[in-house]
Every structure is written in structure tokens, then in C-alpha cells.
Amino acid sequence: MPTPRPAPPAGRVDAIVIGASAGGVDALTQILPALPTSFRPAVLVVLHLPRRLPSLLPEVFTARCTLPVHEAADKQPVQPGTIYFAPPNYHLLVDRDAKGPLLALSMDAPAHFS
């Protein structure tokens, strides 16, 4: 007998947040391309990556995903059905203004070495 799926959360889900070390890229290659074009929550991804190298993840996943993929930019409005990767060496936060949620990048000290 198959395992029953958990009930969906009550109410609307506006965003899914994924955090991982660099090894999490393998999991992301399974998860992100499987999201259908009808997937409405924004997906915010933060990976522990080398600080001094640019990330190629947005380009890699743009080629694999049906949803739009971007490297997060400070004060960028959060769009439904969009995947955002935090740039290396930044914390990714979500702020809210009168128009809705905005991405915010922070260079605060690492938390738990990340």
C-alpha cells in the first residue's frame, strides 16, 4: 500500500525556501526541473558556495527548468513561480514594501560559519 501524502498546508503558500551546502546541488537537480510551469510559489535558494567565485547556478538551472531562474538582486520584487538563487557571500532576506515582498541582500557576518 502506498504511503499517504501529507495534507497540503492550510491557506496559500507564497514561497518555498531551500538552504543547503554545496552538496545540495545534486538534490536541486532533481527538485527544481520537476516543478511545473503552473507552480506558483517563489523558490528562494541559498547554498553555501565559495565566496570569491561567481555562481553559475542560475545559468545551469535556466537550461533545466521550466520556471524562470534568476540570481537574486537587492530590492528585486519577488515574483510568483520564479526561482531565485542567492549570490555567493550574501544572506538572502525578504522585505516587504507597499507593493509586496522584495528580496534583500545582506553581507552580515556568517551565521554558523555560512
Biopython code that builds the backbone (N, CA, C, O; Angstrom):
import numpy as np
from Bio.PDB.StructureBuilder import StructureBuilder

atoms = [
    (1, "MET", "N", (0.851, -1.181, 0.000)),
    (1, "MET", "CA", (0.000, 0.000, 0.000)),
    (1, "MET", "C", (0.894, 1.241, 0.000)),
    (1, "MET", "O", (1.812, 1.334, 0.814)),
    (2, "PRO", "N", (0.635, 2.208, -0.912)),
    (2, "PRO", "CA", (1.469, 3.415, -0.953)),
    (2, "PRO", "C", (1.302, 4.261, 0.298)),
    (2, "PRO", "O", (0.253, 4.260, 0.942)),
    (3, "THR", "N", (2.360, 4.979, 0.620)),
    (3, "THR", "CA", (2.323, 5.883, 1.769)),
    (3, "THR", "C", (1.448, 7.076, 1.426)),
    (3, "THR", "O", (1.620, 7.685, 0.370)),
    (4, "PRO", "N", (0.506, 7.420, 2.310)),
    (4, "PRO", "CA", (-0.352, 8.579, 2.012)),
    (4, "PRO", "C", (0.468, 9.864, 2.009)),
    (4, "PRO", "O", (1.416, 10.022, 2.779)),
    (5, "ARG", "N", (0.078, 10.775, 1.123)),
    (5, "ARG", "CA", (0.748, 12.074, 1.063)),
    (5, "ARG", "C", (0.235, 12.945, 2.206)),
    (5, "ARG", "O", (-0.928, 12.844, 2.596)),
    (6, "PRO", "N", (1.108, 13.800, 2.742)),
    (6, "PRO", "CA", (0.632, 14.719, 3.782)),
    (6, "PRO", "C", (-0.342, 15.728, 3.184)),
    (6, "PRO", "O", (-0.277, 16.054, 1.999)),
    (7, "ALA", "N", (-1.226, 16.202, 4.014)),
    (7, "ALA", "CA", (-2.187, 17.209, 3.563)),
    (7, "ALA", "C", (-1.450, 18.493, 3.227)),
    (7, "ALA", "O", (-0.472, 18.831, 3.895)),
    (8, "PRO", "N", (-1.899, 19.222, 2.200)),
    (8, "PRO", "CA", (-1.249, 20.493, 1.887)),
    (8, "PRO", "C", (-1.450, 21.480, 3.030)),
    (8, "PRO", "O", (-2.420, 21.368, 3.779)),
    (9, "PRO", "N", (-0.553, 22.434, 3.171)),
    (9, "PRO", "CA", (-0.709, 23.408, 4.247)),
    (9, "PRO", "C", (-1.987, 24.215, 4.054)),
    (9, "PRO", "O", (-2.430, 24.457, 2.931)),
    (10, "ALA", "N", (-2.557, 24.618, 5.160)),
    (10, "ALA", "CA", (-3.769, 25.431, 5.102)),
    (10, "ALA", "C", (-3.414, 26.805, 4.553)),
    (10, "ALA", "O", (-2.374, 27.362, 4.906)),
    (11, "GLY", "N", (-4.241, 27.344, 3.717)),
    (11, "GLY", "CA", (-4.005, 28.671, 3.171)),
    (11, "GLY", "C", (-3.052, 28.650, 1.998)),
    (11, "GLY", "O", (-2.712, 27.591, 1.472)),
    (12, "ARG", "N", (-2.634, 29.813, 1.602)),
    (12, "ARG", "CA", (-1.788, 29.994, 0.429)),
    (12, "ARG", "C", (-0.313, 29.908, 0.824)),
    (12, "ARG", "O", (0.086, 30.413, 1.874)),
    (13, "VAL", "N", (0.482, 29.274, -0.014)),
    (13, "VAL", "CA", (1.935, 29.220, 0.167)),
    (13, "VAL", "C", (2.548, 30.168, -0.858)),
    (13, "VAL", "O", (2.407, 29.952, -2.062)),
    (14, "ASP", "N", (3.225, 31.213, -0.394)),
    (14, "ASP", "CA", (3.794, 32.213, -1.292)),
    (14, "ASP", "C", (5.231, 31.907, -1.691)),
    (14, "ASP", "O", (5.685, 32.341, -2.750)),
    (15, "ALA", "N", (5.953, 31.162, -0.852)),
    (15, "ALA", "CA", (7.360, 30.897, -1.156)),
    (15, "ALA", "C", (7.806, 29.594, -0.510)),
    (15, "ALA", "O", (7.308, 29.182, 0.537)),
    (16, "ILE", "N", (8.759, 28.968, -1.176)),
    (16, "ILE", "CA", (9.447, 27.792, -0.661)),
    (16, "ILE", "C", (10.902, 28.206, -0.497)),
    (16, "ILE", "O", (11.474, 28.808, -1.407)),
    (17, "VAL", "N", (11.513, 27.898, 0.641)),
    (17, "VAL", "CA", (12.894, 28.272, 0.907)),
    (17, "VAL", "C", (13.725, 27.006, 1.035)),
    (17, "VAL", "O", (13.369, 26.088, 1.774)),
    (18, "ILE", "N", (14.846, 26.963, 0.300)),
    (18, "ILE", "CA", (15.744, 25.813, 0.341)),
    (18, "ILE", "C", (17.130, 26.318, 0.711)),
    (18, "ILE", "O", (17.657, 27.228, 0.071)),
    (19, "GLY", "N", (17.711, 25.735, 1.730)),
    (19, "GLY", "CA", (19.075, 26.059, 2.134)),
    (19, "GLY", "C", (19.883, 24.778, 2.188)),
    (19, "GLY", "O", (19.397, 23.755, 2.671)),
    (20, "ALA", "N", (21.125, 24.824, 1.692)),
    (20, "ALA", "CA", (21.951, 23.624, 1.678)),
    (20, "ALA", "C", (23.417, 24.000, 1.524)),
    (20, "ALA", "O", (23.755, 25.132, 1.178)),
    (21, "SER", "N", (24.274, 23.030, 1.787)),
    (21, "SER", "CA", (25.686, 23.169, 1.464)),
    (21, "SER", "C", (25.851, 22.880, -0.023)),
    (21, "SER", "O", (24.881, 22.554, -0.706)),
    (22, "ALA", "N", (27.067, 22.997, -0.519)),
    (22, "ALA", "CA", (27.309, 22.797, -1.949)),
    (22, "ALA", "C", (26.838, 21.422, -2.413)),
    (22, "ALA", "O", (26.477, 21.267, -3.579)),
    (23, "GLY", "N", (26.831, 20.427, -1.540)),
    (23, "GLY", "CA", (26.341, 19.096, -1.895)),
    (23, "GLY", "C", (24.859, 19.080, -2.217)),
    (23, "GLY", "O", (24.365, 18.116, -2.801)),
    (24, "GLY", "N", (24.145, 20.123, -1.849)),
    (24, "GLY", "CA", (22.720, 20.202, -2.129)),
    (24, "GLY", "C", (22.397, 20.404, -3.597)),
    (24, "GLY", "O", (21.240, 20.269, -3.995)),
    (25, "VAL", "N", (23.387, 20.721, -4.406)),
    (25, "VAL", "CA", (23.156, 20.913, -5.840)),
    (25, "VAL", "C", (22.577, 19.639, -6.451)),
    (25, "VAL", "O", (21.704, 19.706, -7.317)),
    (26, "ASP", "N", (23.061, 18.476, -6.002)),
    (26, "ASP", "CA", (22.528, 17.211, -6.530)),
    (26, "ASP", "C", (21.027, 17.106, -6.284)),
    (26, "ASP", "O", (20.281, 16.711, -7.181)),
    (27, "ALA", "N", (20.577, 17.453, -5.086)),
    (27, "ALA", "CA", (19.149, 17.407, -4.783)),
    (27, "ALA", "C", (18.384, 18.427, -5.622)),
    (27, "ALA", "O", (17.290, 18.142, -6.107)),
    (28, "LEU", "N", (18.957, 19.608, -5.791)),
    (28, "LEU", "CA", (18.289, 20.645, -6.587)),
    (28, "LEU", "C", (18.117, 20.219, -8.038)),
    (28, "LEU", "O", (17.137, 20.605, -8.675)),
    (29, "THR", "N", (19.048, 19.430, -8.577)),
    (29, "THR", "CA", (18.913, 18.975, -9.967)),
    (29, "THR", "C", (17.741, 18.017, -10.130)),
    (29, "THR", "O", (17.267, 17.799, -11.245)),
    (30, "GLN", "N", (17.273, 17.447, -9.031)),
    (30, "GLN", "CA", (16.087, 16.593, -9.070)),
    (30, "GLN", "C", (14.811, 17.396, -8.809)),
    (30, "GLN", "O", (13.786, 17.175, -9.455)),
    (31, "ILE", "N", (14.883, 18.321, -7.865)),
    (31, "ILE", "CA", (13.695, 19.054, -7.418)),
    (31, "ILE", "C", (13.276, 20.161, -8.394)),
    (31, "ILE", "O", (12.132, 20.186, -8.848)),
    (32, "LEU", "N", (14.187, 21.061, -8.712)),
    (32, "LEU", "CA", (13.815, 22.260, -9.471)),
    (32, "LEU", "C", (13.326, 21.968, -10.885)),
    (32, "LEU", "O", (12.325, 22.554, -11.297)),
    (33, "PRO", "N", (13.982, 21.090, -11.654)),
    (33, "PRO", "CA", (13.452, 20.812, -13.000)),
    (33, "PRO", "C", (12.093, 20.102, -12.985)),
    (33, "PRO", "O", (11.376, 20.117, -13.986)),
    (34, "ALA", "N", (11.740, 19.487, -11.869)),
    (34, "ALA", "CA", (10.457, 18.783, -11.775)),
    (34, "ALA", "C", (9.285, 19.728, -11.501)),
    (34, "ALA", "O", (8.130, 19.314, -11.602)),
    (35, "LEU", "N", (9.559, 20.986, -11.158)),
    (35, "LEU", "CA", (8.469, 21.932, -10.875)),
    (35, "LEU", "C", (7.780, 22.323, -12.180)),
    (35, "LEU", "O", (8.442, 22.737, -13.131)),
    (36, "PRO", "N", (6.466, 22.194, -12.227)),
    (36, "PRO", "CA", (5.740, 22.517, -13.465)),
    (36, "PRO", "C", (5.585, 24.019, -13.655)),
    (36, "PRO", "O", (5.731, 24.790, -12.706)),
    (37, "THR", "N", (5.293, 24.425, -14.860)),
    (37, "THR", "CA", (5.095, 25.849, -15.154)),
    (37, "THR", "C", (3.929, 26.432, -14.358)),
    (37, "THR", "O", (3.847, 27.648, -14.184)),
    (38, "SER", "N", (3.041, 25.591, -13.880)),
    (38, "SER", "CA", (1.899, 26.056, -13.089)),
    (38, "SER", "C", (2.251, 26.258, -11.608)),
    (38, "SER", "O", (1.398, 26.691, -10.834)),
    (39, "PHE", "N", (3.483, 25.953, -11.204)),
    (39, "PHE", "CA", (3.906, 26.085, -9.799)),
    (39, "PHE", "C", (3.930, 27.559, -9.428)),
    (39, "PHE", "O", (4.663, 28.328, -10.051)),
    (40, "ARG", "N", (3.163, 27.975, -8.446)),
    (40, "ARG", "CA", (3.003, 29.398, -8.130)),
    (40, "ARG", "C", (3.919, 29.952, -7.045)),
    (40, "ARG", "O", (4.285, 31.124, -7.139)),
    (41, "PRO", "N", (4.313, 29.204, -6.028)),
    (41, "PRO", "CA", (5.194, 29.826, -5.029)),
    (41, "PRO", "C", (6.541, 30.211, -5.637)),
    (41, "PRO", "O", (7.036, 29.534, -6.538)),
    (42, "ALA", "N", (7.122, 31.282, -5.149)),
    (42, "ALA", "CA", (8.507, 31.605, -5.486)),
    (42, "ALA", "C", (9.393, 30.598, -4.759)),
    (42, "ALA", "O", (9.019, 30.085, -3.704)),
    (43, "VAL", "N", (10.555, 30.318, -5.318)),
    (43, "VAL", "CA", (11.509, 29.402, -4.699)),
    (43, "VAL", "C", (12.787, 30.188, -4.430)),
    (43, "VAL", "O", (13.416, 30.697, -5.358)),
    (44, "LEU", "N", (13.167, 30.284, -3.161)),
    (44, "LEU", "CA", (14.362, 31.018, -2.750)),
    (44, "LEU", "C", (15.414, 30.007, -2.331)),
    (44, "LEU", "O", (15.182, 29.221, -1.412)),
    (45, "VAL", "N", (16.562, 30.015, -2.985)),
    (45, "VAL", "CA", (17.602, 29.013, -2.744)),
    (45, "VAL", "C", (18.865, 29.702, -2.244)),
    (45, "VAL", "O", (19.358, 30.652, -2.852)),
    (46, "VAL", "N", (19.378, 29.201, -1.120)),
    (46, "VAL", "CA", (20.637, 29.687, -0.558)),
    (46, "VAL", "C", (21.551, 28.488, -0.392)),
    (46, "VAL", "O", (21.229, 27.546, 0.332)),
    (47, "LEU", "N", (22.693, 28.527, -1.065)),
    (47, "LEU", "CA", (23.682, 27.453, -0.978)),
    (47, "LEU", "C", (24.989, 28.004, -0.428)),
    (47, "LEU", "O", (25.368, 29.142, -0.707)),
    (48, "HIS", "N", (25.670, 27.178, 0.360)),
    (48, "HIS", "CA", (26.989, 27.543, 0.853)),
    (48, "HIS", "C", (27.978, 27.312, -0.284)),
    (48, "HIS", "O", (28.323, 26.171, -0.593)),
    (49, "LEU", "N", (28.432, 28.400, -0.905)),
    (49, "LEU", "CA", (29.316, 28.346, -2.068)),
    (49, "LEU", "C", (30.601, 29.108, -1.778)),
    (49, "LEU", "O", (30.647, 29.918, -0.852)),
    (50, "PRO", "N", (31.659, 28.853, -2.572)),
    (50, "PRO", "CA", (32.891, 29.635, -2.388)),
    (50, "PRO", "C", (32.607, 31.129, -2.517)),
    (50, "PRO", "O", (31.888, 31.561, -3.417)),
    (51, "ARG", "N", (33.177, 31.902, -1.614)),
    (51, "ARG", "CA", (32.873, 33.335, -1.546)),
    (51, "ARG", "C", (33.446, 34.145, -2.693)),
    (51, "ARG", "O", (32.851, 35.149, -3.083)),
    (52, "ARG", "N", (34.558, 33.750, -3.235)),
    (52, "ARG", "CA", (35.253, 34.591, -4.208)),
    (52, "ARG", "C", (34.958, 34.230, -5.659)),
    (52, "ARG", "O", (35.479, 34.878, -6.566)),
    (53, "LEU", "N", (34.153, 33.233, -5.893)),
    (53, "LEU", "CA", (33.852, 32.815, -7.258)),
    (53, "LEU", "C", (32.415, 33.160, -7.612)),
    (53, "LEU", "O", (31.533, 33.025, -6.764)),
    (54, "PRO", "N", (32.152, 33.601, -8.839)),
    (54, "PRO", "CA", (30.755, 33.839, -9.229)),
    (54, "PRO", "C", (30.011, 32.512, -9.301)),
    (54, "PRO", "O", (30.605, 31.472, -9.586)),
    (55, "SER", "N", (28.746, 32.554, -9.048)),
    (55, "SER", "CA", (27.920, 31.346, -9.127)),
    (55, "SER", "C", (27.419, 31.161, -10.555)),
    (55, "SER", "O", (26.961, 32.112, -11.190)),
    (56, "LEU", "N", (27.506, 29.950, -11.043)),
    (56, "LEU", "CA", (26.956, 29.624, -12.355)),
    (56, "LEU", "C", (25.598, 28.935, -12.233)),
    (56, "LEU", "O", (25.010, 28.524, -13.234)),
    (57, "LEU", "N", (25.107, 28.814, -11.004)),
    (57, "LEU", "CA", (23.853, 28.088, -10.787)),
    (57, "LEU", "C", (22.672, 28.667, -11.553)),
    (57, "LEU", "O", (21.904, 27.891, -12.122)),
    (58, "PRO", "N", (22.478, 29.988, -11.604)),
    (58, "PRO", "CA", (21.336, 30.483, -12.385)),
    (58, "PRO", "C", (21.386, 30.042, -13.849)),
    (58, "PRO", "O", (20.360, 29.664, -14.416)),
    (59, "GLU", "N", (22.557, 30.086, -14.455)),
    (59, "GLU", "CA", (22.674, 29.667, -15.854)),
    (59, "GLU", "C", (22.436, 28.168, -16.008)),
    (59, "GLU", "O", (21.749, 27.734, -16.932)),
    (60, "VAL", "N", (23.004, 27.384, -15.103)),
    (60, "VAL", "CA", (22.844, 25.929, -15.165)),
    (60, "VAL", "C", (21.373, 25.556, -15.043)),
    (60, "VAL", "O", (20.881, 24.720, -15.801)),
    (61, "PHE", "N", (20.663, 26.170, -14.093)),
    (61, "PHE", "CA", (19.273, 25.794, -13.869)),
    (61, "PHE", "C", (18.310, 26.426, -14.862)),
    (61, "PHE", "O", (17.226, 25.886, -15.085)),
    (62, "THR", "N", (18.672, 27.550, -15.464)),
    (62, "THR", "CA", (17.824, 28.120, -16.517)),
    (62, "THR", "C", (17.657, 27.118, -17.651)),
    (62, "THR", "O", (16.573, 26.984, -18.220)),
    (63, "ALA", "N", (18.724, 26.425, -17.971)),
    (63, "ALA", "CA", (18.681, 25.443, -19.058)),
    (63, "ALA", "C", (17.878, 24.197, -18.699)),
    (63, "ALA", "O", (17.456, 23.459, -19.590)),
    (64, "ARG", "N", (17.661, 23.951, -17.407)),
    (64, "ARG", "CA", (16.997, 22.718, -16.961)),
    (64, "ARG", "C", (15.560, 22.914, -16.488)),
    (64, "ARG", "O", (14.797, 21.950, -16.413)),
    (65, "CYS", "N", (15.188, 24.140, -16.172)),
    (65, "CYS", "CA", (13.897, 24.387, -15.520)),
    (65, "CYS", "C", (12.902, 25.054, -16.460)),
    (65, "CYS", "O", (13.278, 25.795, -17.368)),
    (66, "THR", "N", (11.630, 24.774, -16.222)),
    (66, "THR", "CA", (10.582, 25.456, -16.972)),
    (66, "THR", "C", (10.213, 26.795, -16.328)),
    (66, "THR", "O", (9.659, 27.671, -16.993)),
    (67, "LEU", "N", (10.518, 26.954, -15.038)),
    (67, "LEU", "CA", (10.265, 28.226, -14.353)),
    (67, "LEU", "C", (11.416, 29.191, -14.614)),
    (67, "LEU", "O", (12.539, 28.747, -14.854)),
    (68, "PRO", "N", (11.167, 30.498, -14.573)),
    (68, "PRO", "CA", (12.261, 31.463, -14.705)),
    (68, "PRO", "C", (13.235, 31.333, -13.531)),
    (68, "PRO", "O", (12.821, 31.096, -12.396)),
    (69, "VAL", "N", (14.521, 31.489, -13.813)),
    (69, "VAL", "CA", (15.575, 31.372, -12.802)),
    (69, "VAL", "C", (16.417, 32.643, -12.832)),
    (69, "VAL", "O", (16.801, 33.118, -13.900)),
    (70, "HIS", "N", (16.706, 33.197, -11.632)),
    (70, "HIS", "CA", (17.488, 34.429, -11.522)),
    (70, "HIS", "C", (18.453, 34.347, -10.355)),
    (70, "HIS", "O", (18.197, 33.647, -9.375)),
    (71, "GLU", "N", (19.560, 35.065, -10.461)),
    (71, "GLU", "CA", (20.354, 35.334, -9.271)),
    (71, "GLU", "C", (19.661, 36.498, -8.570)),
    (71, "GLU", "O", (19.327, 37.497, -9.207)),
    (72, "ALA", "N", (19.448, 36.373, -7.286)),
    (72, "ALA", "CA", (18.729, 37.398, -6.535)),
    (72, "ALA", "C", (19.486, 38.721, -6.563)),
    (72, "ALA", "O", (20.714, 38.754, -6.486)),
    (73, "ALA", "N", (18.735, 39.799, -6.675)),
    (73, "ALA", "CA", (19.295, 41.154, -6.645)),
    (73, "ALA", "C", (18.618, 41.936, -5.527)),
    (73, "ALA", "O", (17.442, 41.724, -5.232)),
    (74, "ASP", "N", (19.359, 42.828, -4.918)),
    (74, "ASP", "CA", (18.823, 43.628, -3.821)),
    (74, "ASP", "C", (17.647, 44.467, -4.313)),
    (74, "ASP", "O", (17.715, 45.089, -5.374)),
    (75, "LYS", "N", (16.593, 44.477, -3.545)),
    (75, "LYS", "CA", (15.357, 45.234, -3.823)),
    (75, "LYS", "C", (14.573, 44.712, -5.023)),
    (75, "LYS", "O", (13.712, 45.415, -5.551)),
    (76, "GLN", "N", (14.859, 43.500, -5.455)),
    (76, "GLN", "CA", (14.136, 42.875, -6.564)),
    (76, "GLN", "C", (12.776, 42.386, -6.067)),
    (76, "GLN", "O", (12.718, 41.687, -5.055)),
    (77, "PRO", "N", (11.687, 42.729, -6.745)),
    (77, "PRO", "CA", (10.375, 42.207, -6.331)),
    (77, "PRO", "C", (10.335, 40.682, -6.491)),
    (77, "PRO", "O", (10.875, 40.129, -7.449)),
    (78, "VAL", "N", (9.694, 40.029, -5.545)),
    (78, "VAL", "CA", (9.539, 38.578, -5.594)),
    (78, "VAL", "C", (8.346, 38.256, -6.486)),
    (78, "VAL", "O", (7.225, 38.687, -6.216)),
    (79, "GLN", "N", (8.593, 37.502, -7.540)),
    (79, "GLN", "CA", (7.547, 37.128, -8.483)),
    (79, "GLN", "C", (7.125, 35.682, -8.243)),
    (79, "GLN", "O", (7.981, 34.826, -8.019)),
    (80, "PRO", "N", (5.839, 35.393, -8.285)),
    (80, "PRO", "CA", (5.382, 34.009, -8.145)),
    (80, "PRO", "C", (5.966, 33.139, -9.250)),
    (80, "PRO", "O", (6.226, 33.614, -10.355)),
    (81, "GLY", "N", (6.167, 31.865, -8.942)),
    (81, "GLY", "CA", (6.626, 30.919, -9.941)),
    (81, "GLY", "C", (8.010, 31.213, -10.482)),
    (81, "GLY", "O", (8.302, 30.901, -11.636)),
    (82, "THR", "N", (8.860, 31.805, -9.673)),
    (82, "THR", "CA", (10.216, 32.155, -10.084)),
    (82, "THR", "C", (11.201, 31.582, -9.077)),
    (82, "THR", "O", (10.937, 31.572, -7.875)),
    (83, "ILE", "N", (12.338, 31.105, -9.572)),
    (83, "ILE", "CA", (13.401, 30.551, -8.728)),
    (83, "ILE", "C", (14.496, 31.603, -8.595)),
    (83, "ILE", "O", (14.980, 32.139, -9.592)),
    (84, "TYR", "N", (14.883, 31.894, -7.347)),
    (84, "TYR", "CA", (15.929, 32.873, -7.062)),
    (84, "TYR", "C", (17.067, 32.199, -6.310)),
    (84, "TYR", "O", (16.837, 31.539, -5.297)),
    (85, "PHE", "N", (18.295, 32.362, -6.800)),
    (85, "PHE", "CA", (19.487, 31.883, -6.111)),
    (85, "PHE", "C", (20.181, 33.060, -5.441)),
    (85, "PHE", "O", (20.376, 34.102, -6.065)),
    (86, "ALA", "N", (20.553, 32.902, -4.179)),
    (86, "ALA", "CA", (21.340, 33.938, -3.505)),
    (86, "ALA", "C", (22.735, 33.957, -4.107)),
    (86, "ALA", "O", (23.307, 32.899, -4.366)),
    (87, "PRO", "N", (23.297, 35.150, -4.337)),
    (87, "PRO", "CA", (24.671, 35.204, -4.823)),
    (87, "PRO", "C", (25.638, 34.751, -3.727)),
    (87, "PRO", "O", (25.311, 34.828, -2.543)),
    (88, "PRO", "N", (26.835, 34.277, -4.118)),
    (88, "PRO", "CA", (27.813, 33.874, -3.101)),
    (88, "PRO", "C", (28.134, 35.018, -2.149)),
    (88, "PRO", "O", (28.185, 36.183, -2.544)),
    (89, "ASN", "N", (28.349, 34.662, -0.889)),
    (89, "ASN", "CA", (28.770, 35.588, 0.161)),
    (89, "ASN", "C", (27.681, 36.579, 0.586)),
    (89, "ASN", "O", (27.987, 37.630, 1.149)),
    (90, "TYR", "N", (26.420, 36.253, 0.322)),
    (90, "TYR", "CA", (25.307, 37.102, 0.757)),
    (90, "TYR", "C", (24.281, 36.274, 1.514)),
    (90, "TYR", "O", (24.060, 35.100, 1.216)),
    (91, "HIS", "N", (23.665, 36.907, 2.490)),
    (91, "HIS", "CA", (22.456, 36.369, 3.103)),
    (91, "HIS", "C", (21.293, 36.860, 2.245)),
    (91, "HIS", "O", (21.304, 38.000, 1.781)),
    (92, "LEU", "N", (20.302, 36.016, 2.035)),
    (92, "LEU", "CA", (19.120, 36.400, 1.263)),
    (92, "LEU", "C", (17.962, 36.583, 2.228)),
    (92, "LEU", "O", (17.594, 35.664, 2.959)),
    (93, "LEU", "N", (17.401, 37.767, 2.222)),
    (93, "LEU", "CA", (16.284, 38.113, 3.104)),
    (93, "LEU", "C", (15.093, 38.521, 2.257)),
    (93, "LEU", "O", (15.223, 38.785, 1.061)),
    (94, "VAL", "N", (13.936, 38.568, 2.892)),
    (94, "VAL", "CA", (12.737, 39.068, 2.224)),
    (94, "VAL", "C", (12.197, 40.224, 3.041)),
    (94, "VAL", "O", (11.909, 40.083, 4.229)),
    (95, "ASP", "N", (12.063, 41.365, 2.393)),
    (95, "ASP", "CA", (11.460, 42.555, 2.991)),
    (95, "ASP", "C", (10.094, 42.752, 2.359)),
    (95, "ASP", "O", (9.763, 42.106, 1.364)),
    (96, "ARG", "N", (9.310, 43.637, 2.932)),
    (96, "ARG", "CA", (8.001, 43.937, 2.363)),
    (96, "ARG", "C", (7.865, 45.448, 2.255)),
    (96, "ARG", "O", (8.206, 46.188, 3.178)),
    (97, "ASP", "N", (7.363, 45.886, 1.117)),
    (97, "ASP", "CA", (7.013, 47.300, 0.988)),
    (97, "ASP", "C", (5.551, 47.376, 0.559)),
    (97, "ASP", "O", (4.855, 46.362, 0.542)),
    (98, "ALA", "N", (5.092, 48.561, 0.219)),
    (98, "ALA", "CA", (3.677, 48.746, -0.119)),
    (98, "ALA", "C", (3.253, 47.919, -1.328)),
    (98, "ALA", "O", (2.078, 47.576, -1.453)),
    (99, "LYS", "N", (4.189, 47.592, -2.221)),
    (99, "LYS", "CA", (3.860, 46.830, -3.428)),
    (99, "LYS", "C", (3.957, 45.324, -3.227)),
    (99, "LYS", "O", (3.493, 44.563, -4.075)),
    (100, "GLY", "N", (4.551, 44.879, -2.124)),
    (100, "GLY", "CA", (4.686, 43.448, -1.884)),
    (100, "GLY", "C", (6.085, 43.078, -1.450)),
    (100, "GLY", "O", (6.883, 43.948, -1.101)),
    (101, "PRO", "N", (6.390, 41.782, -1.470)),
    (101, "PRO", "CA", (7.694, 41.327, -0.978)),
    (101, "PRO", "C", (8.829, 41.686, -1.942)),
    (101, "PRO", "O", (8.679, 41.638, -3.163)),
    (102, "LEU", "N", (9.974, 42.050, -1.340)),
    (102, "LEU", "CA", (11.186, 42.377, -2.074)),
    (102, "LEU", "C", (12.332, 41.536, -1.536)),
    (102, "LEU", "O", (12.385, 41.258, -0.338)),
    (103, "LEU", "N", (13.244, 41.129, -2.399)),
    (103, "LEU", "CA", (14.447, 40.450, -1.952)),
    (103, "LEU", "C", (15.410, 41.484, -1.390)),
    (103, "LEU", "O", (15.468, 42.615, -1.871)),
    (104, "ALA", "N", (16.157, 41.096, -0.382)),
    (104, "ALA", "CA", (17.177, 41.965, 0.198)),
    (104, "ALA", "C", (18.439, 41.130, 0.395)),
    (104, "ALA", "O", (18.377, 39.998, 0.873)),
    (105, "LEU", "N", (19.569, 41.695, 0.026)),
    (105, "LEU", "CA", (20.848, 41.010, 0.193)),
    (105, "LEU", "C", (21.602, 41.656, 1.342)),
    (105, "LEU", "O", (21.627, 42.880, 1.471)),
    (106, "SER", "N", (22.217, 40.826, 2.175)),
    (106, "SER", "CA", (22.941, 41.310, 3.338)),
    (106, "SER", "C", (24.326, 40.671, 3.362)),
    (106, "SER", "O", (24.490, 39.501, 3.020)),
    (107, "MET", "N", (25.311, 41.454, 3.771)),
    (107, "MET", "CA", (26.669, 40.943, 3.948)),
    (107, "MET", "C", (27.009, 40.840, 5.428)),
    (107, "MET", "O", (28.176, 40.944, 5.806)),
    (108, "ASP", "N", (25.996, 40.637, 6.270)),
    (108, "ASP", "CA", (26.242, 40.460, 7.698)),
    (108, "ASP", "C", (27.186, 39.292, 7.927)),
    (108, "ASP", "O", (27.412, 38.478, 7.031)),
    (109, "ALA", "N", (27.724, 39.217, 9.104)),
    (109, "ALA", "CA", (28.652, 38.136, 9.452)),
    (109, "ALA", "C", (27.994, 36.765, 9.236)),
    (109, "ALA", "O", (26.781, 36.621, 9.385)),
    (110, "PRO", "N", (28.804, 35.768, 8.886)),
    (110, "PRO", "CA", (28.254, 34.425, 8.704)),
    (110, "PRO", "C", (27.550, 33.932, 9.966)),
    (110, "PRO", "O", (27.957, 34.251, 11.083)),
    (111, "ALA", "N", (26.508, 33.166, 9.776)),
    (111, "ALA", "CA", (25.787, 32.502, 10.869)),
    (111, "ALA", "C", (26.163, 31.035, 10.821)),
    (111, "ALA", "O", (25.962, 30.380, 9.798)),
    (112, "HIS", "N", (26.701, 30.512, 11.897)),
    (112, "HIS", "CA", (27.138, 29.110, 11.934)),
    (112, "HIS", "C", (28.121, 28.814, 10.796)),
    (112, "HIS", "O", (28.034, 27.775, 10.141)),
    (113, "PHE", "N", (29.048, 29.736, 10.573)),
    (113, "PHE", "CA", (30.122, 29.604, 9.573)),
    (113, "PHE", "C", (29.652, 29.680, 8.127)),
    (113, "PHE", "O", (30.444, 29.415, 7.223)),
    (114, "SER", "N", (28.398, 30.031, 7.874)),
    (114, "SER", "CA", (27.887, 30.109, 6.494)),
    (114, "SER", "C", (27.265, 31.467, 6.255)),
    (114, "SER", "O", (26.777, 31.738, 5.157)),
]
sb = StructureBuilder()
sb.init_structure("model")
sb.init_model(0)
sb.init_chain("A")
sb.init_seg("    ")
for serial, (resi, resn, name, xyz) in enumerate(atoms, 1):
    if name == "N":
        sb.init_residue(resn, " ", resi, " ")
    sb.init_atom(name, np.array(xyz, "f"), 0.0, 1.0, " ", f" {name:<3s}", serial, name[0])
structure = sb.get_structure()
